[in-house]
């Protein structure tokens, strides 16, 4: 059996109301009063989708030296640092390089060479978490100030490299990583 259309359903409701108004009550009672209301709802207009993120690729800036696997930390004001990494001979480096703004330039040095560091910005400073060396993973947390001066700030509970880090508010989250047992 096909479903009734909107017009058919409306006609059925109108007929029921009309019949009840024409004396559908029992003897000795007043006929029922028919009242019909049309209720309409207005759906909220659909929200506009968020505009797409604007990505900007800068490929014309050469680093002071080739490097792979550095920690990249975005600081306020468009400043980006590349910290540590491996050189062209797969040897860990201790370089802290300001990648942006402007032409990349050396800014400072880590207390010890390392690669595969996690990096995040907290309170205007760059922090690195763990990292790898020729001897294996390290547990060092390093703080790097705006001048490029780096110092050991804390230690991770376990030595690890290949971590990922991100800051939300005043908390840095360090996830993943390689230890000698994982």
Residue pairs with C-beta under 8 A, 6 or more apart in sequence:
4 12
13 36
14 36
17 34
17 35
17 36
18 34
20 31
20 32
20 34
21 31
21 32
21 33
21 34
22 31
23 31
24 31
24 32
25 31
25 32
58 100
61 99
61 100
61 103
61 104
62 104
63 82
63 97
63 99
63 104
64 95
64 97
64 104
64 105
64 106
65 87
65 88
65 93
65 95
66 87
66 88
67 82
67 85
67 86
67 87
67 93
67 95
67 97
68 85
68 86
68 115
69 84
69 85
69 86
69 115
69 116
70 82
70 83
70 84
70 85
70 95
70 97
70 115
70 117
71 81
71 82
71 83
71 84
71 85
71 117
71 118
71 119
71 126
71 128
71 131
71 165
72 80
72 81
72 82
72 83
72 99
72 119
73 80
73 81
73 83
73 119
73 120
73 121
73 126
73 127
73 128
73 144
74 80
74 121
75 81
75 121
75 124
75 125
75 126
75 146
76 121
76 124
77 101
78 100
78 101
79 98
79 100
79 101
80 98
80 99
80 100
81 96
81 97
81 98
81 99
81 107
81 119
81 126
81 144
82 95
82 96
82 97
82 99
82 104
83 95
83 96
83 97
83 110
83 117
83 119
83 126
83 128
83 144
84 92
84 93
84 94
84 95
84 96
84 110
84 113
84 114
84 115
84 117
84 128
84 131
85 92
85 93
85 95
85 115
86 92
86 93
86 115
87 93
91 113
91 134
92 113
92 114
92 115
92 131
92 132
92 133
92 134
93 113
93 115
94 109
94 110
94 111
94 112
94 113
94 114
95 106
95 109
95 110
96 106
96 107
96 108
96 109
96 110
96 126
96 144
96 148
96 150
97 104
97 105
97 106
97 107
98 104
98 105
98 106
98 107
98 148
106 148
107 147
107 148
108 144
108 147
108 148
108 149
108 150
109 148
109 150
110 128
110 142
110 144
110 150
111 140
111 142
111 150
111 151
111 152
112 133
112 138
112 140
113 133
114 128
114 131
114 132
114 133
114 138
114 140
114 161
115 131
115 132
115 133
115 161
116 130
116 131
116 132
116 161
116 162
116 163
116 178
117 128
117 129
117 130
117 131
117 161
117 163
118 128
118 129
118 130
118 163
118 164
118 165
118 174
118 175
118 177
119 126
119 127
119 128
119 129
119 165
120 126
120 127
120 129
120 165
120 166
120 167
120 172
120 173
121 127
121 167
122 167
122 170
122 172
123 170
124 146
125 143
125 144
125 145
125 146
126 143
126 144
127 141
127 142
127 143
127 144
127 153
127 165
127 172
128 140
128 141
128 142
128 144
129 141
129 156
129 163
129 165
129 172
129 174
130 137
130 138
130 139
130 140
130 141
130 156
130 159
130 160
130 161
130 163
130 174
130 177
131 137
131 138
131 140
131 161
132 138
132 161
132 162
132 178
136 159
136 161
136 180
137 159
137 160
137 161
137 177
137 178
137 179
137 180
138 159
138 161
139 155
139 156
139 157
139 158
139 159
139 160
140 152
140 155
140 156
141 152
141 153
141 154
141 155
141 156
142 150
142 151
142 152
142 153
143 150
143 151
143 152
143 153
144 150
156 174
158 179
159 179
159 180
160 177
160 178
160 179
160 182
161 177
161 178
162 176
162 177
162 178
163 174
163 175
163 176
163 177
164 174
164 175
164 176
165 172
165 173
165 174
165 175
166 172
166 173
166 175
167 173
